């Protein structure tokens, strides 16, 4: 679980540094596939969604398997337990509201 979160954060950070949107969504899938392949012994699979309305990007993808048994491919539509992951999203939402001057910290 920790590796999955780390990969998602790294991918989001790397994408955030790029000011030019990709020509197609194959770029996102390629990044995801490479990350999972590199860590294939440490994680089963990763699902990722990228929403960037100002860049007109809405993408969801998955790579790897749905369990440690590695018998079924992971689907982008497959549900996940969110557990403590929500802390990251809440913190990000708060910071975005602060940037938009809709919230003072």
C-alpha positions, -999 to 999 in steps of 0.1 A, spaced: 0 0 0 28 24 9 45 18 -25 12 24 -44 7 57 -27 44 67 -33 41 59 -70 9 79 -74 24 109 -56 56 107 -78 35 105 -110 14 134 -100 45 154 -90 62 146 -123 32 155 -143 27 188 -123 62 199 -134 53 195 -170 35 225 -185 27 209 -219 -1 183 -219 6 150 -237 -6 145 -272 -25 115 -261 -32 94 -230 -7 68 -240 19 90 -223 2 85 -189 -2 48 -195 34 45 -204 45 62 -172 23 40 -151 35 8 -169 71 17 -164 66 25 -127 49 -9 -121 74 -28 -141 103 -12 -122 88 -22 -88 72 -55 -100 86 -74 -70 74 -48 -45 39 -41 -56 11 -58 -75 -5 -29 -94 -15 7 -95 -46 26 -106 -43 63 -113 -66 92 -124 -55 125 -137 -79 154 -138 -66 187 -152 -96 207 -164 -75 237 -174 -55 214 -197 -86 196 -209 -73 163 -195 -94 135 -179 -77 102 -178 -80 70 -157 -57 39 -161 -43 9 -144 -13 -13 -146 -3 -46 -130 -24 -71 -111 -52 -68 -86 -35 -89 -59 -2 -104 -48 -12 -137 -65 -9 -118 -98 -36 -140 -115 -60 -112 -127 -50 -79 -144 -59 -47 -126 -88 -28 -142 -91 10 -141 -127 5 -129 -118 -17 -101 -126 -4 -66 -99 1 -39 -101 5 -2 -91 41 4 -79 38 40 -56 67 50 -52 79 14 -79 105 20 -56 126 41 -35 134 10 -66 144 -9 -80 165 19 -47 183 24 -44 190 -14 -80 203 -15 -73 226 14 -42 240 -3 -60 245 -36 -88 264 -18 -61 285 -1 -45 292 -35 -79 303 -49 -83 326 -19 -114 308 -8 -99 297 25 -74 313 48 -49 291 67 
